Amino acid sequence: MLTVALIFAFFCFGLGLLVTLWRIVKGPGSADRILALDTMVINVIAMILLYGIWKGSHVYFEAALLIALVGFVSTVAYCRFILRGDIIE
């Protein structure tokens, strides 16, 4: 039963990745693209966590945490670049 739920969740998050990729390509503005990239990072984190549950390994949870930290910092840096034109003042 757990395998079926994991396969369904992989499918749903994979579909979410495709939709956010479409928003990155067709986004009317840079704010939409930033939100799509942030959503894509969240979907990738979820897929890594699902894979960690499937394999039963704790290493994937640590990798997801590192990707979450990098995703947050990159989103903040990109937003600062868009708003101010400079990341470091």
A tleap script that builds the chain and sets N, CA, C and O, in Angstrom:
source leaprc.protein.ff14SB
mol = sequence {
  NMET LEU THR VAL ALA LEU ILE PHE ALA PHE
  PHE CYS PHE GLY LEU GLY LEU LEU VAL THR
  LEU TRP ARG ILE VAL LYS GLY PRO GLY SER
  ALA ASP ARG ILE LEU ALA LEU ASP THR MET
  VAL ILE ASN VAL ILE ALA MET ILE LEU LEU
  TYR GLY ILE TRP LYS GLY SER HIE VAL TYR
  PHE GLU ALA ALA LEU LEU ILE ALA LEU VAL
  GLY PHE VAL SER THR VAL ALA TYR CYS ARG
  PHE ILE LEU ARG GLY ASP ILE ILE CGLU
}
set mol.1.N position { 0.816 -1.190 0.000 }
set mol.1.CA position { 0.000 0.000 0.000 }
set mol.1.C position { 0.872 1.270 0.000 }
set mol.1.O position { 0.550 2.264 -0.652 }
set mol.2.N position { 1.975 1.206 0.746 }
set mol.2.CA position { 2.869 2.355 0.795 }
set mol.2.C position { 3.505 2.606 -0.567 }
set mol.2.O position { 3.728 3.756 -0.946 }
set mol.3.N position { 3.795 1.551 -1.293 }
set mol.3.CA position { 4.407 1.697 -2.614 }
set mol.3.C position { 3.456 2.415 -3.575 }
set mol.3.O position { 3.889 3.273 -4.345 }
set mol.4.N position { 2.193 2.079 -3.537 }
set mol.4.CA position { 1.210 2.735 -4.407 }
set mol.4.C position { 1.093 4.217 -4.059 }
set mol.4.O position { 1.011 5.063 -4.949 }
set mol.5.N position { 1.087 4.526 -2.775 }
set mol.5.CA position { 1.002 5.923 -2.357 }
set mol.5.C position { 2.245 6.703 -2.782 }
set mol.5.O position { 2.142 7.860 -3.189 }
set mol.6.N position { 3.415 6.076 -2.688 }
set mol.6.CA position { 4.641 6.745 -3.098 }
set mol.6.C position { 4.671 6.979 -4.610 }
set mol.6.O position { 5.104 8.037 -5.066 }
set mol.7.N position { 4.218 6.011 -5.374 }
set mol.7.CA position { 4.172 6.176 -6.829 }
set mol.7.C position { 3.200 7.298 -7.208 }
set mol.7.O position { 3.500 8.111 -8.082 }
set mol.8.N position { 2.053 7.339 -6.558 }
set mol.8.CA position { 1.084 8.409 -6.819 }
set mol.8.C position { 1.669 9.773 -6.451 }
set mol.8.O position { 1.485 10.747 -7.181 }
set mol.9.N position { 2.371 9.839 -5.324 }
set mol.9.CA position { 2.965 11.109 -4.899 }
set mol.9.C position { 4.080 11.528 -5.858 }
set mol.9.O position { 4.198 12.711 -6.179 }
set mol.10.N position { 4.903 10.577 -6.324 }
set mol.10.CA position { 5.930 10.893 -7.315 }
set mol.10.C position { 5.285 11.462 -8.581 }
set mol.10.O position { 5.783 12.433 -9.150 }
set mol.11.N position { 4.191 10.863 -9.016 }
set mol.11.CA position { 3.496 11.342 -10.209 }
set mol.11.C position { 2.968 12.763 -10.004 }
set mol.11.O position { 3.106 13.617 -10.880 }
set mol.12.N position { 2.366 13.006 -8.844 }
set mol.12.CA position { 1.800 14.334 -8.573 }
set mol.12.C position { 2.883 15.403 -8.518 }
set mol.12.O position { 2.717 16.479 -9.091 }
set mol.13.N position { 3.987 15.122 -7.838 }
set mol.13.CA position { 5.049 16.117 -7.754 }
set mol.13.C position { 5.784 16.273 -9.084 }
set mol.13.O position { 6.269 17.362 -9.394 }
set mol.14.N position { 5.874 15.207 -9.870 }
set mol.14.CA position { 6.445 15.322 -11.208 }
set mol.14.C position { 5.587 16.194 -12.101 }
set mol.14.O position { 6.103 16.997 -12.879 }
set mol.15.N position { 4.279 16.037 -11.990 }
set mol.15.CA position { 3.360 16.902 -12.725 }
set mol.15.C position { 3.491 18.351 -12.259 }
set mol.15.O position { 3.430 19.275 -13.070 }
set mol.16.N position { 3.668 18.546 -10.966 }
set mol.16.CA position { 3.888 19.890 -10.441 }
set mol.16.C position { 5.173 20.511 -10.973 }
set mol.16.O position { 5.223 21.713 -11.232 }
set mol.17.N position { 6.213 19.692 -11.137 }
set mol.17.CA position { 7.457 20.196 -11.717 }
set mol.17.C position { 7.262 20.635 -13.158 }
set mol.17.O position { 7.804 21.657 -13.581 }
set mol.18.N position { 6.495 19.871 -13.906 }
set mol.18.CA position { 6.233 20.249 -15.294 }
set mol.18.C position { 5.426 21.547 -15.393 }
set mol.18.O position { 5.686 22.380 -16.261 }
set mol.19.N position { 4.463 21.708 -14.513 }
set mol.19.CA position { 3.639 22.923 -14.528 }
set mol.19.C position { 4.483 24.147 -14.153 }
set mol.19.O position { 4.343 25.210 -14.757 }
set mol.20.N position { 5.354 23.992 -13.162 }
set mol.20.CA position { 6.201 25.129 -12.787 }
set mol.20.C position { 7.250 25.413 -13.857 }
set mol.20.O position { 7.645 26.564 -14.040 }
set mol.21.N position { 7.703 24.393 -14.560 }
set mol.21.CA position { 8.609 24.633 -15.676 }
set mol.21.C position { 7.910 25.427 -16.773 }
set mol.21.O position { 8.513 26.306 -17.387 }
set mol.22.N position { 6.649 25.119 -17.016 }
set mol.22.CA position { 5.864 25.873 -17.993 }
set mol.22.C position { 5.718 27.335 -17.546 }
set mol.22.O position { 5.770 28.243 -18.375 }
set mol.23.N position { 5.535 27.561 -16.245 }
set mol.23.CA position { 5.403 28.931 -15.739 }
set mol.23.C position { 6.727 29.685 -15.864 }
set mol.23.O position { 6.728 30.895 -16.090 }
set mol.24.N position { 7.848 28.985 -15.721 }
set mol.24.CA position { 9.146 29.646 -15.898 }
set mol.24.C position { 9.318 30.079 -17.349 }
set mol.24.O position { 9.808 31.177 -17.615 }
set mol.25.N position { 8.920 29.229 -18.284 }
set mol.25.CA position { 9.072 29.555 -19.702 }
set mol.25.C position { 8.090 30.637 -20.134 }
set mol.25.O position { 8.470 31.553 -20.863 }
set mol.26.N position { 6.838 30.550 -19.701 }
set mol.26.CA position { 5.790 31.448 -20.168 }
set mol.26.C position { 5.450 32.577 -19.198 }
set mol.26.O position { 4.512 33.338 -19.438 }
set mol.27.N position { 6.205 32.692 -18.104 }
set mol.27.CA position { 5.871 33.708 -17.109 }
set mol.27.C position { 5.900 35.105 -17.676 }
set mol.27.O position { 6.864 35.479 -18.344 }
set mol.28.N position { 4.854 35.895 -17.425 }
set mol.28.CA position { 4.838 37.241 -17.991 }
set mol.28.C position { 5.854 38.179 -17.340 }
set mol.28.O position { 6.287 39.146 -17.966 }
set mol.29.N position { 6.233 37.909 -16.111 }
set mol.29.CA position { 7.163 38.807 -15.442 }
set mol.29.C position { 8.212 38.049 -14.648 }
set mol.29.O position { 8.143 36.829 -14.501 }
set mol.30.N position { 9.170 38.785 -14.147 }
set mol.30.CA position { 10.239 38.142 -13.386 }
set mol.30.C position { 9.740 37.646 -12.026 }
set mol.30.O position { 10.268 36.666 -11.499 }
set mol.31.N position { 8.743 38.302 -11.457 }
set mol.31.CA position { 8.197 37.841 -10.176 }
set mol.31.C position { 7.545 36.472 -10.326 }
set mol.31.O position { 7.665 35.633 -9.433 }
set mol.32.N position { 6.858 36.235 -11.439 }
set mol.32.CA position { 6.262 34.926 -11.686 }
set mol.32.C position { 7.339 33.858 -11.843 }
set mol.32.O position { 7.167 32.727 -11.388 }
set mol.33.N position { 8.428 34.209 -12.475 }
set mol.33.CA position { 9.515 33.253 -12.653 }
set mol.33.C position { 10.200 32.935 -11.326 }
set mol.33.O position { 10.589 31.791 -11.088 }
set mol.34.N position { 10.347 33.935 -10.464 }
set mol.34.CA position { 10.947 33.696 -9.149 }
set mol.34.C position { 10.059 32.773 -8.325 }
set mol.34.O position { 10.551 31.840 -7.689 }
set mol.35.N position { 8.753 33.028 -8.333 }
set mol.35.CA position { 7.827 32.153 -7.608 }
set mol.35.C position { 7.831 30.738 -8.167 }
set mol.35.O position { 7.739 29.773 -7.409 }
set mol.36.N position { 7.936 30.606 -9.481 }
set mol.36.CA position { 7.975 29.282 -10.094 }
set mol.36.C position { 9.254 28.542 -9.715 }
set mol.36.O position { 9.219 27.338 -9.460 }
set mol.37.N position { 10.377 29.247 -9.677 }
set mol.37.CA position { 11.621 28.604 -9.262 }
set mol.37.C position { 11.566 28.156 -7.808 }
set mol.37.O position { 12.058 27.081 -7.464 }
set mol.38.N position { 10.969 28.980 -6.959 }
set mol.38.CA position { 10.835 28.607 -5.553 }
set mol.38.C position { 9.910 27.403 -5.394 }
set mol.38.O position { 10.178 26.512 -4.588 }
set mol.39.N position { 8.837 27.379 -6.152 }
set mol.39.CA position { 7.932 26.233 -6.124 }
set mol.39.C position { 8.609 24.979 -6.660 }
set mol.39.O position { 8.363 23.877 -6.170 }
set mol.40.N position { 9.457 25.148 -7.661 }
set mol.40.CA position { 10.186 24.011 -8.205 }
set mol.40.C position { 11.153 23.435 -7.171 }
set mol.40.O position { 11.312 22.217 -7.078 }
set mol.41.N position { 11.790 24.300 -6.404 }
set mol.41.CA position { 12.675 23.827 -5.338 }
set mol.41.C position { 11.877 23.036 -4.301 }
set mol.41.O position { 12.336 21.997 -3.826 }
set mol.42.N position { 10.706 23.515 -3.956 }
set mol.42.CA position { 9.869 22.805 -2.983 }
set mol.42.C position { 9.450 21.441 -3.523 }
set mol.42.O position { 9.445 20.460 -2.779 }
set mol.43.N position { 9.098 21.363 -4.808 }
set mol.43.CA position { 8.724 20.081 -5.405 }
set mol.43.C position { 9.901 19.115 -5.450 }
set mol.43.O position { 9.728 17.918 -5.222 }
set mol.44.N position { 11.084 19.619 -5.739 }
set mol.44.CA position { 12.273 18.756 -5.750 }
set mol.44.C position { 12.568 18.240 -4.343 }
set mol.44.O position { 12.933 17.077 -4.171 }
set mol.45.N position { 12.412 19.095 -3.347 }
set mol.45.CA position { 12.610 18.661 -1.963 }
set mol.45.C position { 11.617 17.559 -1.609 }
set mol.45.O position { 11.984 16.568 -0.978 }
set mol.46.N position { 10.378 17.729 -2.008 }
set mol.46.CA position { 9.363 16.707 -1.723 }
set mol.46.C position { 9.698 15.391 -2.412 }
set mol.46.O position { 9.514 14.322 -1.830 }
set mol.47.N position { 10.189 15.459 -3.654 }
set mol.47.CA position { 10.537 14.224 -4.357 }
set mol.47.C position { 11.740 13.540 -3.714 }
set mol.47.O position { 11.793 12.312 -3.658 }
set mol.48.N position { 12.698 14.313 -3.235 }
set mol.48.CA position { 13.841 13.718 -2.543 }
set mol.48.C position { 13.390 13.059 -1.242 }
set mol.48.O position { 13.863 11.975 -0.900 }
set mol.49.N position { 12.489 13.701 -0.524 }
set mol.49.CA position { 11.965 13.101 0.703 }
set mol.49.C position { 11.189 11.820 0.419 }
set mol.49.O position { 11.309 10.844 1.160 }
set mol.50.N position { 10.399 11.819 -0.643 }
set mol.50.CA position { 9.673 10.596 -1.007 }
set mol.50.C position { 10.636 9.467 -1.377 }
set mol.50.O position { 10.414 8.309 -1.024 }
set mol.51.N position { 11.696 9.813 -2.084 }
set mol.51.CA position { 12.693 8.800 -2.441 }
set mol.51.C position { 13.398 8.279 -1.190 }
set mol.51.O position { 13.715 7.093 -1.100 }
set mol.52.N position { 13.642 9.163 -0.232 }
set mol.52.CA position { 14.238 8.728 1.026 }
set mol.52.C position { 13.326 7.796 1.805 }
set mol.52.O position { 13.790 6.844 2.432 }
set mol.53.N position { 12.023 8.069 1.764 }
set mol.53.CA position { 11.067 7.163 2.412 }
set mol.53.C position { 11.061 5.819 1.708 }
set mol.53.O position { 11.017 4.775 2.357 }
set mol.54.N position { 11.106 5.840 0.375 }
set mol.54.CA position { 11.078 4.601 -0.395 }
set mol.54.C position { 12.318 3.755 -0.133 }
set mol.54.O position { 12.217 2.538 0.018 }
set mol.55.N position { 13.489 4.391 -0.078 }
set mol.55.CA position { 14.734 3.665 0.164 }
set mol.55.C position { 14.970 3.373 1.643 }
set mol.55.O position { 15.732 2.467 1.979 }
set mol.56.N position { 14.334 4.122 2.518 }
set mol.56.CA position { 14.525 3.920 3.955 }
set mol.56.C position { 15.856 4.450 4.455 }
set mol.56.O position { 16.415 3.919 5.414 }
set mol.57.N position { 16.368 5.488 3.816 }
set mol.57.CA position { 17.659 6.050 4.185 }
set mol.57.C position { 17.480 7.460 4.734 }
set mol.57.O position { 16.633 8.220 4.264 }
set mol.58.N position { 18.293 7.799 5.739 }
set mol.58.CA position { 18.222 9.123 6.343 }
set mol.58.C position { 19.077 10.142 5.612 }
set mol.58.O position { 18.962 11.340 5.872 }
set mol.59.N position { 19.919 9.698 4.714 }
set mol.59.CA position { 20.806 10.607 3.985 }
set mol.59.C position { 20.002 11.553 3.103 }
set mol.59.O position { 20.371 12.718 2.952 }
set mol.60.N position { 18.933 11.080 2.532 }
set mol.60.CA position { 18.122 11.901 1.640 }
set mol.60.C position { 17.422 13.033 2.385 }
set mol.60.O position { 17.168 14.091 1.810 }
set mol.61.N position { 17.112 12.818 3.654 }
set mol.61.CA position { 16.488 13.875 4.442 }
set mol.61.C position { 17.479 15.014 4.699 }
set mol.61.O position { 17.102 16.187 4.697 }
set mol.62.N position { 18.739 14.659 4.919 }
set mol.62.CA position { 19.753 15.692 5.096 }
set mol.62.C position { 20.004 16.437 3.791 }
set mol.62.O position { 20.207 17.652 3.795 }
set mol.63.N position { 19.989 15.716 2.682 }
set mol.63.CA position { 20.166 16.360 1.376 }
set mol.63.C position { 19.008 17.311 1.092 }
set mol.63.O position { 19.217 18.392 0.542 }
set mol.64.N position { 17.808 16.924 1.456 }
set mol.64.CA position { 16.646 17.799 1.252 }
set mol.64.C position { 16.763 19.064 2.103 }
set mol.64.O position { 16.370 20.145 1.664 }
set mol.65.N position { 17.291 18.936 3.297 }
set mol.65.CA position { 17.489 20.100 4.147 }
set mol.65.C position { 18.504 21.055 3.537 }
set mol.65.O position { 18.303 22.269 3.562 }
set mol.66.N position { 19.583 20.526 2.996 }
set mol.66.CA position { 20.590 21.376 2.358 }
set mol.66.C position { 20.031 22.073 1.121 }
set mol.66.O position { 20.307 23.250 0.893 }
set mol.67.N position { 19.256 21.358 0.333 }
set mol.67.CA position { 18.648 21.964 -0.851 }
set mol.67.C position { 17.648 23.043 -0.450 }
set mol.67.O position { 17.528 24.060 -1.132 }
set mol.68.N position { 16.931 22.830 0.647 }
set mol.68.CA position { 15.994 23.851 1.128 }
set mol.68.C position { 16.737 25.123 1.532 }
set mol.68.O position { 16.277 26.226 1.236 }
set mol.69.N position { 17.868 24.983 2.199 }
set mol.69.CA position { 18.643 26.158 2.588 }
set mol.69.C position { 19.180 26.902 1.376 }
set mol.69.O position { 19.107 28.129 1.317 }
set mol.70.N position { 19.714 26.174 0.417 }
set mol.70.CA position { 20.243 26.800 -0.794 }
set mol.70.C position { 19.114 27.448 -1.603 }
set mol.70.O position { 19.293 28.533 -2.156 }
set mol.71.N position { 17.968 26.795 -1.673 }
set mol.71.CA position { 16.829 27.355 -2.396 }
set mol.71.C position { 16.334 28.645 -1.768 }
set mol.71.O position { 16.004 29.592 -2.481 }
set mol.72.N position { 16.277 28.694 -0.449 }
set mol.72.CA position { 15.833 29.913 0.220 }
set mol.72.C position { 16.808 31.059 -0.024 }
set mol.72.O position { 16.394 32.170 -0.356 }
set mol.73.N position { 18.089 30.792 0.137 }
set mol.73.CA position { 19.090 31.843 -0.053 }
set mol.73.C position { 19.096 32.328 -1.501 }
set mol.73.O position { 19.227 33.526 -1.752 }
set mol.74.N position { 18.956 31.411 -2.449 }
set mol.74.CA position { 18.963 31.831 -3.853 }
set mol.74.C position { 17.710 32.645 -4.195 }
set mol.74.O position { 17.787 33.583 -4.989 }
set mol.75.N position { 16.576 32.304 -3.615 }
set mol.75.CA position { 15.362 33.082 -3.855 }
set mol.75.C position { 15.500 34.501 -3.304 }
set mol.75.O position { 15.131 35.471 -3.965 }
set mol.76.N position { 16.026 34.610 -2.102 }
set mol.76.CA position { 16.215 35.938 -1.504 }
set mol.76.C position { 17.222 36.750 -2.310 }
set mol.76.O position { 17.015 37.942 -2.540 }
set mol.77.N position { 18.310 36.115 -2.741 }
set mol.77.CA position { 19.324 36.833 -3.518 }
set mol.77.C position { 18.767 37.285 -4.862 }
set mol.77.O position { 19.036 38.404 -5.298 }
set mol.78.N position { 17.999 36.433 -5.515 }
set mol.78.CA position { 17.429 36.806 -6.813 }
set mol.78.C position { 16.408 37.936 -6.664 }
set mol.78.O position { 16.341 38.830 -7.508 }
set mol.79.N position { 15.623 37.895 -5.602 }
set mol.79.CA position { 14.654 38.976 -5.366 }
set mol.79.C position { 15.357 40.297 -5.076 }
set mol.79.O position { 14.935 41.348 -5.557 }
set mol.80.N position { 16.423 40.240 -4.296 }
set mol.80.CA position { 17.179 41.470 -4.029 }
set mol.80.C position { 17.806 42.012 -5.303 }
set mol.80.O position { 17.872 43.226 -5.498 }
set mol.81.N position { 18.268 41.115 -6.174 }
set mol.81.CA position { 18.851 41.554 -7.429 }
set mol.81.C position { 17.808 42.222 -8.316 }
set mol.81.O position { 18.087 43.238 -8.953 }
set mol.82.N position { 16.619 41.657 -8.357 }
set mol.82.CA position { 15.552 42.226 -9.181 }
set mol.82.C position { 15.108 43.586 -8.616 }
set mol.82.O position { 14.887 44.526 -9.379 }
set mol.83.N position { 14.979 43.694 -7.307 }
set mol.83.CA position { 14.500 44.933 -6.703 }
set mol.83.C position { 15.543 46.047 -6.703 }
set mol.83.O position { 15.218 47.199 -6.990 }
set mol.84.N position { 16.788 45.717 -6.385 }
set mol.84.CA position { 17.797 46.752 -6.195 }
set mol.84.C position { 18.873 46.771 -7.265 }
set mol.84.O position { 19.568 47.776 -7.413 }
set mol.85.N position { 19.027 45.708 -8.000 }
set mol.85.CA position { 20.080 45.650 -9.004 }
set mol.85.C position { 21.419 45.266 -8.434 }
set mol.85.O position { 22.405 45.200 -9.168 }
set mol.86.N position { 21.483 45.007 -7.129 }
set mol.86.CA position { 22.731 44.635 -6.482 }
set mol.86.C position { 22.396 43.686 -5.351 }
set mol.86.O position { 21.426 43.900 -4.625 }
set mol.87.N position { 23.185 42.646 -5.196 }
set mol.87.CA position { 22.919 41.675 -4.143 }
set mol.87.C position { 23.591 42.099 -2.844 }
set mol.87.O position { 22.970 42.080 -1.781 }
set mol.88.N position { 24.852 42.480 -2.932 }
set mol.88.CA position { 25.603 42.906 -1.752 }
set mol.88.C position { 25.764 44.414 -1.804 }
set mol.88.O position { 26.242 44.974 -2.791 }
set mol.89.N position { 25.358 45.054 -0.729 }
set mol.89.CA position { 25.422 46.519 -0.691 }
set mol.89.C position { 26.783 47.005 -0.262 }
set mol.89.O position { 27.009 48.212 -0.177 }
savepdb mol mol.pdb
quit
